[in-house]
Amino acid sequence: MARTASLRGAIGGFGGGTVAPSRFADYDEGLVWVSVLLLLIGLVMVYSASIAFAEGSSFTGHRPQFFLVRHLISLGMGALAGFAAFQVPMDKWQRWALPLFLLGVAGLVVVLIPGLGRSVNGARRWIPLGLMNVQPSEIMKLLAVLYTADYTVRKAAVMHSLKQGFMPMAIAMIFIGWLLLREPDMGAFVVVVTIAMGIMFLGGMNARLFFGLIVVLGVSFTLLITFSEYRRIRVIGFMNPWDDAFGKGYQLSHALIAFGRGEWFGVGLGGSVEKLFYLPEAHTDFLLAVIAEELGLVGVLVIIMMFFWLVRRAFEIGRQALALERVFPALVAQGIGLWLGVQTLINMGVNMGLLPTKGLTLPLMSFGGSGILMNCVALAVLLRVDYENRRLMRGLKS
């Protein structure tokens, strides 16, 4: 009980008091509808952003619907995987957290093996499996949520200790980071580390230790950038893309042009010029730039508000679980909120020229089979936490 109480105090203090459902529906209808709307808007915008590239590329067989069809397949697989994930009780997710995490680590190793991992543009991040190229780093994001939540619950009594509470997780994250940087996938590394740190902080990590860790990470990232020409060029290009608008600043300069052309209400759906072979990765990493050009500032603000609501709701579900003394589900829900929030923030920051290019997609919206699949599974797990909360509260009320 002491362990549960300490965790309740740590998590419950983040973001205010608990929030009780106003009615005892079987699931969170608002969460479902916002998620579906983001997925559908993403589908439309992926088609709009990719149609010209697909039609002009021999890789796609000059089929304008190539990426639309593949994205529809990803959505279908994501819906099926999400439905299956929703059926799994949270106590089983906790029991499987460590074995699943080890499988995820194995996937990160396999993708680096020549002949097994697929290399695109110098990055080895995919394992080809016929219908879909699986990206282990996307799977690791959810597994990091589950494992860190389980670890924090198990180690609650020693979370204040550097040696017993922090170091084992730090060693695991260093190894994961080394594998991700070998691909290289700096963006996934940032997201996974943020998930682990955030969940441990919410679970009761000593504040002095936490802020000391932030300083160490800041120094580490500085060294990673300083001693890597590839990363250093990206940072320099981000600071002033117009210095080399046809070189290292090419993507960002065209993304900023797209934002400028969109003005308040955009040029209209399908009317983007930047997607016509000017803006690279228009349907993946830079989808928001096409949204800004076609739907304007108003469209971008709507997307931002939907993501804000989604992340806020994840933290509310976590606080509800904590009030019911369900610590693992609480940390999982808030970990999913951290994941979606941080990745959305980074992607939007990159598109707007506020952050260096990271190679991270916009959750729920950008083209990418593994990303969409794992986003759907994560939302299903979040819905499962809420579903169990509601069932338990219904039992307490009766």
Order of alpha helices (4+ residues) and beta strands (2+ residues): alpha-alpha-alpha-alpha-beta-beta-beta-alpha-alpha-alpha-alpha-alpha-alpha-alpha-alpha-alpha
